[in-house]
Amino acid sequence: MKHFYIKALFIILLSAIALVICASAVFTEKPALGSDSAYAAASWLSKHGVNIRKELIDTSIHDVYEAELVSIGADKDEAAKLLVGADMKKGAADTYTGERGTLVFSGTSFELVTSQDCGNIDRYNAAKTAEKFIKETGMEVSGSMISAVAVEEGYNASFIKTINSLPVFNDVMTVHMTGDKIVKVSGVWYFGKEEQGKKRTAKSAVDALAQYLRLVQNEKKDIAAMELGYVLENTDKQTARIKPVWRITDSNGVVSLIDA
């Protein structure tokens, strides 16, 4: 009887070791980069409950930067001259007024309430109309990603800062348009150049997906989008560092950021 218990314990121990080895293999083995790596990665992930179309897996090699950007609110007086006009007047609690309207700073975010005639706005010219207005203020938005969407009140055009053509996902300001007027500009806006920081090679998409698999473990996931870019860190401060990330969005809209 004693030998039976010893044998049973030995079998249980071997089974536990085998489970650990299998689990380790799931989260450490991954397809190597190559011409067929997107297909191999998609197939490998599917076996472990994560589905992604191979077209979403970027197999290119990307350079990324680690740099600091400065908020437009770092010098509120100068920012106010741009946004409301050189004749601006400063009020209480970081509030400025001028020919373009009223500007309020709150931490590193801002809101300009205005009423600027800009002609008939539609889905074809909304982005260009917003870009023209922002450039007239003198704000530096060259290289930004600009997109416009229809909303109940009219159109919103969003400006997303880019570094080396990659988006800074949380460096965004929005121009709000109603009828034939621009009525508000709001958001955050950090600026700077990638040359200020150190350049390196980004983590590959396949490596990022392997890390994502470890993150979600045994959950079933359908990946809807995967994009390389940056996020601002410490956005409660006027100077913030950018961090390269892979942004992975599942079919439920849940966003995961994987360091790149």
C-alpha positions as CSV (number, residue, x, y, z in Angstrom):
1,M,0.0,0.0,0.0
2,K,2.9,2.3,0.9
3,H,4.4,1.7,-2.6
4,F,1.1,2.5,-4.2
5,Y,0.9,6.0,-2.5
6,I,4.5,6.7,-3.5
7,K,3.8,5.8,-7.1
8,A,0.6,7.9,-7.2
9,L,2.4,10.9,-5.8
10,F,5.2,10.4,-8.3
11,I,2.7,10.4,-11.2
12,I,1.0,13.5,-9.9
13,L,4.3,15.3,-9.6
14,L,5.2,14.4,-13.2
15,S,1.8,15.6,-14.4
16,A,2.3,18.9,-12.7
17,I,5.8,19.4,-14.2
18,A,4.4,18.6,-17.6
19,L,1.6,21.2,-17.2
20,V,4.2,23.8,-16.3
21,I,6.3,23.0,-19.3
22,C,3.3,23.2,-21.6
23,A,2.2,26.5,-20.2
24,S,5.7,27.9,-20.5
25,A,5.9,26.7,-24.2
26,V,2.6,28.5,-25.0
27,F,3.9,31.9,-23.8
28,T,7.5,31.7,-24.9
29,E,7.5,29.9,-28.3
30,K,6.6,32.2,-31.2
31,P,7.2,32.2,-34.9
32,A,10.3,33.9,-36.1
33,L,10.2,37.0,-38.3
34,G,10.2,36.3,-42.0
35,S,8.2,36.6,-45.2
36,D,5.5,34.3,-43.9
37,S,5.7,35.4,-40.2
38,A,2.3,37.2,-40.3
39,Y,0.6,34.0,-41.4
40,A,2.6,31.9,-38.9
41,A,1.9,34.3,-36.1
42,A,-1.9,34.4,-36.8
43,S,-2.0,30.6,-36.9
44,W,0.0,30.3,-33.7
45,L,-2.2,32.8,-31.8
46,S,-5.4,31.1,-33.1
47,K,-4.3,27.8,-31.5
48,H,-4.2,29.7,-28.1
49,G,-7.5,31.4,-28.4
50,V,-6.5,34.8,-29.9
51,N,-7.7,35.5,-33.4
52,I,-6.1,38.1,-35.7
53,R,-6.2,38.6,-39.4
54,K,-2.6,38.3,-40.8
55,E,-3.1,41.7,-42.6
56,L,-3.1,43.4,-39.2
57,I,0.4,42.1,-38.3
58,D,3.1,44.6,-39.4
59,T,6.2,42.6,-40.2
60,S,8.3,45.8,-41.0
61,I,11.2,46.9,-38.9
62,H,10.5,50.4,-37.4
63,D,12.7,53.0,-35.7
64,V,11.2,54.7,-32.7
65,Y,12.3,57.5,-30.5
66,E,12.4,58.2,-26.8
67,A,12.1,62.0,-26.4
68,E,10.4,64.8,-24.4
69,L,7.6,66.9,-25.8
70,V,6.4,70.2,-24.3
71,S,2.8,71.2,-23.8
72,I,1.4,74.3,-25.4
73,G,0.3,75.3,-21.9
74,A,3.9,75.5,-20.7
75,D,3.8,79.1,-21.7
76,K,0.2,80.0,-21.3
77,D,0.6,83.7,-22.2
78,E,2.3,82.9,-25.6
79,A,-0.3,80.1,-26.3
80,A,-3.1,82.6,-25.6
81,K,-1.6,85.1,-28.1
82,L,-1.8,82.4,-30.7
83,L,-5.2,81.1,-29.9
84,V,-7.2,84.2,-29.0
85,G,-5.1,86.9,-30.6
86,A,-2.2,89.3,-29.7
87,D,-4.7,91.6,-28.0
88,M,-5.5,88.9,-25.4
89,K,-6.4,89.9,-21.9
90,K,-5.7,87.6,-18.9
91,G,-8.4,86.9,-16.4
92,A,-8.6,84.8,-13.3
93,A,-7.8,81.1,-13.1
94,D,-5.8,80.7,-16.4
95,T,-8.6,82.4,-18.5
96,Y,-7.8,84.6,-21.5
97,T,-10.1,86.6,-23.8
98,G,-9.4,88.1,-27.2
99,E,-10.7,88.6,-30.7
100,R,-11.1,84.8,-31.3
101,G,-13.0,84.1,-28.1
102,T,-12.3,82.8,-24.6
103,L,-9.4,80.4,-23.7
104,V,-9.3,78.4,-20.5
105,F,-6.4,76.1,-19.4
106,S,-7.0,73.3,-17.0
107,G,-3.8,71.4,-16.1
108,T,-2.3,70.5,-19.5
109,S,-5.5,70.6,-21.4
110,F,-7.2,73.7,-23.0
111,E,-10.5,74.8,-24.4
112,L,-11.1,77.7,-26.7
113,V,-14.7,78.8,-27.1
114,T,-15.0,80.8,-30.3
115,S,-17.3,81.7,-33.2
116,Q,-15.4,81.8,-36.5
117,D,-17.2,81.9,-39.8
118,C,-15.8,79.4,-42.2
119,G,-18.4,78.9,-44.9
120,N,-20.5,75.7,-45.5
121,I,-18.9,72.7,-43.8
122,D,-19.5,69.2,-45.1
123,R,-17.8,65.8,-44.9
124,Y,-15.5,66.7,-47.8
125,N,-14.0,69.9,-46.5
126,A,-14.4,69.6,-42.7
127,A,-10.8,68.4,-42.1
128,K,-9.3,71.1,-44.5
129,T,-11.4,73.8,-42.9
130,A,-10.2,72.9,-39.4
131,E,-6.6,72.7,-40.6
132,K,-6.8,76.1,-42.2
133,F,-8.1,77.7,-39.0
134,I,-5.4,76.1,-36.8
135,K,-2.7,77.1,-39.1
136,E,-4.0,80.7,-39.1
137,T,-3.4,80.8,-35.3
138,G,0.2,79.9,-35.8
139,M,0.1,76.6,-34.0
140,E,2.6,74.0,-35.2
141,V,0.6,71.1,-36.6
142,S,2.7,70.0,-39.6
143,G,2.9,66.3,-40.1
144,S,-0.2,65.7,-37.9
145,M,-2.8,63.1,-38.7
146,I,-6.1,64.9,-39.3
147,S,-9.5,63.2,-39.6
148,A,-13.1,64.5,-39.4
149,V,-16.2,62.7,-38.3
150,A,-19.9,63.7,-38.4
151,V,-21.5,64.3,-35.0
152,E,-25.0,65.4,-34.1
153,E,-24.0,69.1,-33.9
154,G,-21.9,69.1,-37.1
155,Y,-18.4,67.9,-37.6
156,N,-15.4,67.3,-35.3
157,A,-11.9,67.3,-36.8
158,S,-9.1,65.7,-34.7
159,F,-5.4,66.5,-34.9
160,I,-3.1,63.7,-33.7
161,K,0.6,64.5,-33.2
162,T,3.0,62.3,-35.1
163,I,6.7,61.4,-34.4
164,N,8.5,59.9,-37.4
165,S,5.1,59.4,-39.0
166,L,3.8,57.3,-36.1
167,P,0.8,58.7,-34.0
168,V,1.1,59.9,-30.4
169,F,-2.2,58.3,-29.4
170,N,-3.0,60.7,-26.5
171,D,-1.7,63.9,-28.0
172,V,-4.9,65.1,-29.6
173,M,-6.9,68.3,-30.0
174,T,-10.3,68.6,-31.6
175,V,-11.9,71.4,-33.7
176,H,-15.7,71.4,-33.2
177,M,-17.7,72.8,-36.1
178,T,-21.4,73.6,-36.3
179,G,-23.3,74.9,-39.4
180,D,-20.9,77.4,-40.9
181,K,-18.9,78.1,-37.8
182,I,-16.0,76.8,-35.8
183,V,-17.3,77.0,-32.2
184,K,-14.6,75.3,-30.1
185,V,-11.1,73.9,-30.0
186,S,-10.2,71.5,-27.1
187,G,-7.8,68.9,-26.0
188,V,-4.1,68.7,-25.3
189,W,-1.2,69.6,-27.6
190,Y,2.4,68.7,-27.0
191,F,5.1,69.5,-29.5
192,G,8.7,68.8,-30.2
193,K,10.9,66.8,-32.6
194,E,12.0,63.2,-32.6
195,E,15.6,64.3,-33.1
196,Q,15.6,65.5,-29.5
197,G,15.7,61.9,-28.3
198,K,17.4,58.6,-28.7
199,K,16.6,56.4,-31.7
200,R,16.3,52.6,-31.5
201,T,14.6,49.7,-33.2
202,A,11.1,49.0,-32.0
203,K,9.9,45.6,-30.7
204,S,8.5,43.5,-33.5
205,A,4.8,43.0,-33.9
206,V,5.2,39.3,-33.3
207,D,7.1,39.9,-30.1
208,A,4.3,42.3,-29.0
209,L,1.7,39.7,-29.8
210,A,3.5,37.1,-27.7
211,Q,3.5,39.5,-24.8
212,Y,-0.2,40.2,-25.4
213,L,-0.9,36.4,-25.3
214,R,0.8,36.3,-21.8
215,L,-1.3,39.3,-20.8
216,V,-4.7,37.8,-21.7
217,Q,-3.7,34.3,-20.7
218,N,-6.5,31.9,-21.5
219,E,-9.1,34.5,-22.5
220,K,-10.6,34.2,-26.0
221,K,-9.8,37.3,-27.9
222,D,-10.6,38.7,-31.4
223,I,-8.1,41.4,-32.3
224,A,-9.7,44.2,-34.4
225,A,-6.7,46.5,-34.8
226,M,-3.0,46.7,-34.1
227,E,-0.9,49.8,-34.5
228,L,2.5,51.1,-33.6
229,G,2.8,54.5,-32.1
230,Y,3.5,56.4,-28.9
231,V,1.8,57.5,-25.7
232,L,2.6,60.5,-23.6
233,E,3.6,59.7,-20.0
234,N,3.0,62.1,-17.1
235,T,0.4,64.2,-19.0
236,D,-0.3,66.0,-15.7
237,K,3.0,67.8,-16.4
238,Q,3.9,70.4,-19.0
239,T,6.8,68.3,-20.2
240,A,6.1,64.7,-20.9
241,R,8.1,61.8,-22.3
242,I,6.8,59.7,-25.2
243,K,6.9,55.9,-24.9
244,P,6.8,53.7,-28.0
245,V,3.9,51.2,-27.8
246,W,1.9,48.7,-29.8
247,R,-1.8,49.5,-29.4
248,I,-3.9,46.4,-29.7
249,T,-7.7,46.8,-29.7
250,D,-10.0,43.8,-29.4
251,S,-13.5,43.4,-30.9
252,N,-15.1,44.8,-27.7
253,G,-13.1,48.0,-28.0
254,V,-10.7,47.1,-25.1
255,V,-7.3,48.6,-25.7
256,S,-4.0,47.1,-24.5
257,L,-0.7,48.9,-24.7
258,I,2.4,46.8,-25.2
259,D,5.8,48.5,-24.8
260,A,7.6,48.6,-28.1
